[in-house]
Amino acid sequence: MEQENSSSPRLIQEEKAAQLLLDLEQLELVLPFMGQERNIADVAKELDMAVDAMTYRVKRLVKLGILSESRKKARKGRAITYYQTDSAFFVPVKIIPNQTTEDLFLRSDVLMRKQIAQSMTRALYEAVSFENWGVLIQRDVTGHPQLGLTPPGSEWRFDRLLEPDAPALLSSWMPLKLEFEDAKALQADLFELIGKYAQKQGSQTYLLGLSLAPNN
């Protein structure tokens, strides 16, 4: 059953509930119940957890007001209890005093970065052999550390990924020496490019992550 009024995020005002929702490991326990009703046994199986352990965590989530009981399904013996919560939450920064703005940016980014790293690794392993690869450590043009996964020497270049039979991958962090006007033009170009491809409805889902910020 979908949660009613699912388009409006639920405002979280309790600090303990906010801290739990910002803990990515704890959030994984909440996600199956967001916008839909689920029972403990099914979610425990989905998350590869013992039912007793999942029951303990659900009780804690109910106590914090994050989950609520939606219904009971009668059966022979004990009824099956279903729980659910809202499809989205809004946590005001002011109720999480131990978190810096930088921490919050990192938290909001880490899940997608994990997904894209897993997908990229899987696709690259299918395309190339990593037996002789390593991590190249050097300084970039601004003096900051730069780490990259690369083969030794110049035996392989990432632009080979542009070949027709290579996987559609791209990963690049680079310092750009730009005037403010050029940075704004790049920002606009990226928005336009994203808009062009966001309208397509292809058969394969691709993850795209873009960031642009002054590096002071």
Buried (B, 14 or more C-beta within 10 A) or exposed (E): EEBEEBEEEBEBEEBBBBBBBBEEEBBEBBEBBBBBBBBBEEBBEEBEBEEEEBBEBBEBBBEBBBBEEBEEEEEEEEEBBBBBBBBEBEBEEEBBEEBEEEEBEEBEEEEEEEEBEEBBEEBBEEBBEEEEBEEEEEEEEEEEEBEEBBBEEEEBEBEEBEEEEBBEBEEEEEEEEEEEEEBEEEEEEEEEEEEEEEEEEEEEEEEEEEEEEEEE
